[in-house]
Amino acid sequence: MLPGLYGIVASFFLSYAIMVLGLTHSWLGIVPTAVIASQKLFVICWMVIITMLVLATLRLPVIFTALFTLVDVTLLLNLLGLIQSSANLTKAAGWVVMAFAALAVYLFFGSASHATGGREFPLGKPILRT
């Protein structure tokens, strides 16, 4: 499951880099008046993908569900910031990014601790149990 998660995260950042570079350098052939609409579409598409990922993590420890729920909240705040042209919503999205980055660091440190012979960090019980 973890390689799939890494693949989705890598795909997001690669597609984001392509979108930003393409829009700022006019590589994508999108007229300046359609840039915001393109960004909205990008965020909506990724919200759908991350929401499916949230649902797929319900049988994993709760930290994974929390992590991707925060990613979804970030995308939602970003979308609302684009729709309303609100700097405050965009800032709020940035703060939520810091929260999910902290969870990702916790996951990394727990994995590193386990890999080096230490104890695993607690990750919480799954929301759905068999």
C-alpha positions as CSV (number, residue, x, y, z in Angstrom):
1,M,0.0,0.0,0.0
2,L,2.8,2.4,0.8
3,P,4.3,2.3,-2.7
4,G,0.9,3.2,-4.0
5,L,0.7,6.2,-1.6
6,Y,4.1,7.3,-2.6
7,G,3.2,7.0,-6.3
8,I,0.1,9.2,-5.8
9,V,2.0,11.8,-3.9
10,A,4.8,11.9,-6.5
11,S,2.2,12.1,-9.3
12,F,0.6,15.0,-7.6
13,F,3.8,17.0,-7.3
14,L,4.9,16.1,-10.8
15,S,1.6,17.2,-12.3
16,Y,1.6,20.3,-10.1
17,A,5.1,21.3,-11.3
18,I,4.1,20.7,-14.9
19,M,0.9,22.8,-14.4
20,V,2.7,25.7,-12.7
21,L,5.6,25.8,-15.2
22,G,3.3,25.3,-18.2
23,L,1.0,28.1,-17.1
24,T,3.8,30.6,-16.2
25,H,5.7,29.9,-19.4
26,S,2.7,29.5,-21.7
27,W,3.7,25.9,-22.7
28,L,0.2,24.6,-22.4
29,G,-1.5,27.0,-24.8
30,I,-3.9,28.2,-22.1
31,V,-4.9,31.9,-22.5
32,P,-4.3,34.1,-19.4
33,T,-8.0,34.5,-18.9
34,A,-8.4,30.7,-18.5
35,V,-5.6,30.2,-16.0
36,I,-7.8,30.4,-12.9
37,A,-10.3,28.0,-14.5
38,S,-7.4,25.6,-15.3
39,Q,-6.2,25.7,-11.7
40,K,-9.8,25.0,-10.4
41,L,-10.1,22.0,-12.7
42,F,-6.7,20.7,-11.5
43,V,-7.6,21.0,-7.9
44,I,-11.0,19.4,-8.4
45,C,-9.5,16.4,-10.2
46,W,-7.0,15.9,-7.4
47,M,-9.7,16.3,-4.7
48,V,-11.5,13.4,-6.4
49,I,-8.3,11.3,-6.4
50,I,-7.4,12.1,-2.8
51,T,-11.0,11.5,-1.6
52,M,-10.8,8.0,-3.1
53,L,-7.5,7.5,-1.4
54,V,-9.0,8.6,2.0
55,L,-11.7,5.9,1.5
56,A,-9.1,3.3,0.6
57,T,-7.2,4.1,3.8
58,L,-10.1,3.4,6.2
59,R,-8.7,-0.1,7.0
60,L,-5.2,1.3,7.6
61,P,-4.1,2.9,10.9
62,V,-6.0,6.1,11.4
63,I,-2.9,8.3,10.9
64,F,-3.1,7.5,7.1
65,T,-6.8,8.5,7.0
66,A,-6.0,11.7,8.9
67,L,-3.1,12.5,6.7
68,F,-5.0,12.3,3.4
69,T,-8.1,14.0,5.0
70,L,-5.9,16.9,5.7
71,V,-4.6,16.9,2.1
72,D,-8.2,16.9,1.0
73,V,-9.0,19.9,3.3
74,T,-6.0,21.7,1.9
75,L,-7.3,21.2,-1.7
76,L,-10.7,22.3,-0.7
77,L,-9.4,25.5,1.0
78,N,-7.2,26.1,-2.1
79,L,-10.2,25.6,-4.4
80,L,-12.4,28.0,-2.3
81,G,-9.5,30.5,-2.3
82,L,-9.4,30.3,-6.1
83,I,-13.2,30.6,-6.4
84,Q,-13.5,33.6,-4.0
85,S,-10.0,35.1,-4.8
86,S,-9.4,35.0,-1.1
87,A,-5.8,35.3,0.3
88,N,-7.1,34.2,3.7
89,L,-8.4,30.9,2.4
90,T,-5.2,30.3,0.5
91,K,-3.2,31.1,3.7
92,A,-5.4,28.6,5.7
93,A,-4.6,26.0,3.0
94,G,-1.0,26.7,3.7
95,W,-1.4,26.1,7.4
96,V,-3.2,22.8,6.8
97,V,-0.2,21.8,4.6
98,M,2.0,22.3,7.6
99,A,-0.3,20.0,9.6
100,F,-0.2,17.2,7.1
101,A,3.5,17.7,6.7
102,A,3.9,17.2,10.4
103,L,2.0,14.0,10.2
104,A,4.2,12.8,7.3
105,V,7.3,13.6,9.4
106,Y,5.8,11.6,12.3
107,L,5.3,8.7,9.9
108,F,8.8,9.0,8.5
109,F,10.4,9.1,12.0
110,G,8.3,6.1,13.1
111,S,9.4,4.1,10.0
112,A,13.0,5.2,10.5
113,S,12.9,4.2,14.2
114,H,11.5,0.7,13.3
115,A,14.1,0.3,10.5
116,T,17.0,1.0,12.8
117,G,15.8,-1.5,15.5
118,G,13.8,0.9,17.6
119,R,10.1,0.8,18.5
120,E,7.4,1.7,16.0
121,F,5.5,4.9,16.8
122,P,1.8,4.4,17.5
123,L,-0.3,5.0,14.4
124,G,-3.8,4.4,15.8
125,K,-6.4,1.8,15.1
126,P,-8.1,1.6,11.8
127,I,-11.5,3.2,11.4
128,L,-13.0,0.1,9.7
129,R,-12.2,-3.2,11.3
130,T,-13.0,-6.7,10.0
